[in-house]
Amino acid sequence: MATITDEIVSTLNELIETCEDGAEGYKKAAEDVEDHSLKTLFSGYSAQRAKFASELRTVVESQGATPANSGHAAGALHRGWMSVKEAVGNKEKAIIDECEAGEDKAMKAYRDAFEKNYPGVTGEVINRQFAGIQEAHNRLRTMKHNLN
């Protein structure tokens, strides 16, 4: 089996951090909304992102490299900004807006990784997860536009 390169480790660690940010962001969103269907949706996406991060860590570790173990510092700032926006105006709309903004960042990170066309298990994991990210992004975008 080919060894994992520093570039691949860097890319996978970026995705791990992105997924950790998503897991925490969706967890906070689920706690902050009152609508049961949104709580369920956001809780599901939080679990999905935690699973994605775990899968990516497994790929990195299987090659003897060290995986990232947390999200970006900017992710914590984004969650703080979400709290500020919730305090004014339509709380659920603000949360959906911020979740979609987070998905935009995730889409960029996954698109960049996807375009590198990594072979084998690494590519398979990235491709499968990218499809899940796209689904969530599209669903949130539709929800956001339906609220306008």
C-alpha positions, 0 to 999 in steps of 0.5 A: 500500500502506498504511504500517505504524503504530507500533502494528503495528511494536511488535506485530511487534517483540514477536513477533520477540523472542518468536520469537528467545526460542523459537529460542534456547530450543529450540536449548538444549533440543535440545542438552540432551536425550538422546532423539533424537526430542526432539532432532529435535522441538526442533531443528525448532521452533528452526528454525521460530521463527528462520524466523518471526522472519525473516519478521516482520523482512521485513514490518517492513523492507518498510514502512521500519521498524526490526525488533527484532534479538534476544529479550527479556532475560526469555528469557535468564533463562528459559533459565537457569532451565531449566538449574537445573531440568534439574539436579534430577529428571527432566531431559527432563520439566523441559525439556518443562515449560519449553518448554511454559511458553515456549509459553504466553508465545508463545501469549499474544503471538500471541493478542494480535496475532491479535486485532488483526486486522491486514489484508493481509500482516501479518495473513496472516503473524501468522495462519499463524505463530499456527497453528504456535505453537498446534500446538507448544503443543498437542503439548508440552502433550500430551507433558507430560501423558503424562509425569505 
